[in-house]
Amino acid sequence: MQRLCILELLKKYLNVEAEDRLRKLLATKYDLEDLDAFINLQQATMIGRVRQESREKLQQLSKENYEEYN
């Protein structure tokens, strides 16, 4: 998990596939270093240092729905 988090931090982009892998890894046993890396990645996405594909897709869908009904 730690390597995946570091890779996504370096790329500054969290794609849907990596998010799915992280969810699966979080459901398994992991160590403190893995958890720290995940928290760092999560904080980076929250402040905008790492873009999140799923969030961008959701925003685009919301925008399209808004434009469709207005």
N, C-alpha and C positions, 0 to 999 in steps of 0.2 A: 504494500500500500504506500509506503514511504516513497519508493522510486516513482510510482505513478503520480503522486502528488507533486513531487519535485519536477517531473517532466512537464506537467500541466502548468506549473508556476513559470517555468522557463519559456514555454510556448505562449503564455499569457492568454490562453484560450482553452476552455474546458468544453469539450464536445460531448454530445449525448452518450456516445459509447463509453467514454471514460467515466462519466457520471454513473452509468449502469454498473461498470466494473467496481467503482468505489462503493456503491450501495451493497453489492454482493460481498465485498471484502469487509465491510462494516458489520455484516451479519455473522462473520466468522471471528475466531479469536485473533486478536492483534495486540501488539505491544505498545508501550508508551511512545516510542519514536514514531510509530505509524499514526497514532492519535495526534501527536503534535504536528506532524506533517499535514494531516487532514485539516486540523484547525487552522493552520497557516493558509492553506489553500482556500478554505471557507472564508476566512477574513479577507483575503485578497479579492475574492469575487464580490464580497459585500461592499468593499470600498471602490470597486471598479478597476483594480489593477489587473484582474483576470476577467476576460469576457466569458460569458456562459451561454453556450448555444441554446439550451432549453429556454432560458429567460428571453433571449432575443426572439426565438420563435413564438413564444407566448405574447410578447409585446407586439410583434408583427400581426399575429392573429387578432389581437384585441383592436389594433388600429384598423385592420380590414373590416372587422365586424362593425366598428363605430362608423366607418365611412359608408358601409352598406346601408345602415339604418338612418343616416342623417343626410 
